[in-house]
Amino acid sequence: MLLLGDPPSPAAPPSGCGFHPRCPKAQAVCRTERPLLRVVGSGARTAACHFPETD
């Protein structure tokens, strides 16, 4: 997935998931809770995302 827009400032990162300001899948939880790294799909990869794409 291609993220549009500019990355956030490292001096003032957004709350929750650092990608939520640019992510088209972002929902309310993304603005408040930082996602944990977890195994997704068939187990061949990991993602720190509340709504990761799966196989």
C-alpha positions as MATLAB code, in Angstrom:
seq = 'MLLLGDPPSPAAPPSGCGFHPRCPKAQAVCRTERPLLRVVGSGARTAACHFPETD';
ca = [
       0.000    0.000    0.000;
       1.400    3.376   -1.009;
       1.044    6.080    1.626;
       0.470    9.590    0.344;
       1.480   12.789    2.095;
       4.498   13.711    4.156;
       5.817   11.617    7.038;
       5.178   13.131   10.485;
       7.861   15.121   12.246;
      10.069   12.939   14.484;
      10.049   15.819   16.969;
       6.235   15.680   17.221;
       5.026   12.191   16.259;
       1.270   11.557   16.182;
      -0.399    9.648   18.988;
      -1.335    6.013   18.425;
      -0.080    4.531   15.181;
       2.539    6.716   13.520;
       1.001    6.036   10.113;
      -2.617    6.966   10.892;
      -2.454   10.505    9.438;
      -1.600    9.019    6.004;
      -3.235    5.579    6.096;
      -6.443    5.061    4.104;
      -7.431    2.182    6.441;
      -7.067    4.228    9.659;
      -9.926    4.177   12.153;
     -10.464    5.709   15.604;
      -8.351    3.051   17.366;
      -5.382    3.986   15.178;
      -5.382    7.533   16.569;
      -5.337    6.403   20.200;
      -3.546    3.036   20.465;
      -0.142    2.098   19.122;
      -0.460   -1.323   17.444;
       1.645   -4.241   18.661;
       3.886   -6.233   16.334;
       2.216   -9.538   15.479;
       2.386  -12.379   12.978;
      -0.078  -11.916   10.090;
      -1.317  -13.914    7.139;
       0.268  -17.315    6.689;
       2.822  -16.536    9.405;
       5.589  -15.526    7.011;
       5.549  -11.868    8.024;
       4.825   -9.521   10.884;
       3.068   -6.176   11.072;
       2.410   -3.520   13.676;
      -1.043   -2.599   12.390;
      -4.576   -2.801   13.762;
      -5.853   -3.727   10.283;
      -3.057   -5.533    8.416;
      -3.563   -6.964    4.958;
      -3.568  -10.737    5.054;
      -2.845  -13.432    2.467;
];
